[in-house]
């Protein structure tokens, strides 16, 4: 594969990762949808209230589809391929990171605390 082909391949990966990253953006997804309301109640009750937060997690099926798409992308663009451009490692790392984020979100859906800890450790 020549440099131009490598660039084209990596642009395809980059475009796909941009779309996927929007769906696995942890800060947005893990921010409670009722944060302000629960905070107001907590303050009104002088801290004598245990907030009950709600979240807007993506559907598990969507997350599993994202994970599969990322594995497919990894297989198509990186498995058994040799790149001259060293930047390709960054794209491979981004694929892995987004897999971890999606797996973390699945673990949150299932309240699977050991798996939550595992993916938090891998990510942070």
C-alpha positions in Angstrom: 0.0 0.0 0.0 1.4 3.4 -0.9 1.2 6.6 1.2 -1.8 7.9 -0.7 -3.7 4.7 -0.1 -2.8 4.7 3.5 -4.1 8.3 3.9 -7.3 7.3 2.2 -7.8 4.3 4.5 -7.0 6.3 7.6 -9.5 9.0 6.5 -12.2 6.4 6.3 -11.4 5.2 9.8 -11.3 8.8 11.1 -14.7 9.6 9.6 -16.2 6.5 11.2 -14.6 7.2 14.5 -16.0 10.7 14.6 -19.5 9.3 14.2 -19.0 6.6 16.8 -17.4 9.0 19.3 -20.6 11.0 19.4 -22.5 7.9 20.5 -19.9 6.9 23.2 -19.3 10.4 24.7 -19.1 9.4 28.4 -19.4 12.9 29.9 -22.7 13.5 28.2 -24.1 10.0 28.8 -23.0 9.7 32.4 -24.4 13.1 33.4 -27.8 12.6 35.1 -30.7 13.9 33.2 -32.3 15.1 36.4 -29.2 16.6 38.0 -30.5 20.1 38.7 -33.8 18.9 40.1 -32.2 16.4 42.4 -29.6 19.0 43.5 -32.3 21.5 44.3 -34.1 18.9 46.5 -30.8 18.0 48.2 -30.2 21.6 49.1 -33.8 22.2 50.2 -33.5 19.3 52.6 -30.1 20.4 53.9 -28.3 17.3 52.7 -30.9 15.0 54.3 -31.9 13.5 51.0 -30.3 10.8 48.9 -30.6 11.9 45.2 -32.1 9.5 42.8 -30.5 10.2 39.5 -31.7 9.0 36.1 -29.6 8.6 33.0 -30.2 8.4 29.3 -28.1 5.5 28.3 -28.0 4.3 24.7 -29.8 1.1 24.1 -27.8 -2.0 24.7 -28.4 -3.3 21.1 -27.0 0.0 19.7 -23.9 -0.3 21.9 -23.3 -3.9 20.9 -23.7 -2.9 17.2 -21.0 -0.2 17.8 -18.7 -2.7 19.4 -19.1 -5.0 16.4 -18.6 -2.2 14.0 -15.4 -1.3 15.8 -14.1 -4.8 15.7 -15.0 -5.0 12.0 -13.1 -1.8 11.4 -10.1 -3.1 13.2 -10.1 -6.3 11.2 -10.6 -4.5 7.9 -8.1 -1.7 8.3 -5.4 -3.0 10.7 -5.2 -6.7 11.1 -2.4 -8.0 8.9 -1.8 -4.6 7.4 1.5 -2.7 7.5 1.4 1.1 7.4 4.3 3.4 6.6 2.5 6.3 8.3 3.1 5.9 12.0 0.0 7.9 12.9 -2.0 4.7 12.2 -1.3 3.6 15.8 -3.4 6.5 17.0 -6.4 5.4 15.0 -6.0 1.8 16.3 -5.9 3.2 19.9 -9.1 5.2 19.2 -10.8 2.1 18.0 -9.8 0.3 21.2 -10.8 3.2 23.4 -14.3 3.4 21.8 -14.7 -0.4 22.3 -13.9 0.1 26.0 -16.3 3.1 26.3 -19.1 1.0 24.7 -18.3 -1.9 27.0 -18.3 0.4 30.0 -21.8 1.7 29.1 -23.1 -1.9 28.7 -21.7 -2.6 32.1 -23.5 0.4 33.5 -26.8 -0.8 32.0 -26.4 -4.1 33.7 -25.0 -2.6 36.9 -22.0 -5.0 36.6 -19.6 -3.3 39.0 -16.6 -5.5 38.4 -16.8 -4.8 34.7 -17.4 -1.1 35.3 -14.2 -1.1 37.4 -12.3 -3.0 34.7 -13.2 -0.6 31.8 -12.7 2.5 34.0 -9.2 1.2 34.8 -8.5 0.6 31.1 -9.8 4.0 30.1 -8.5 6.1 32.9 
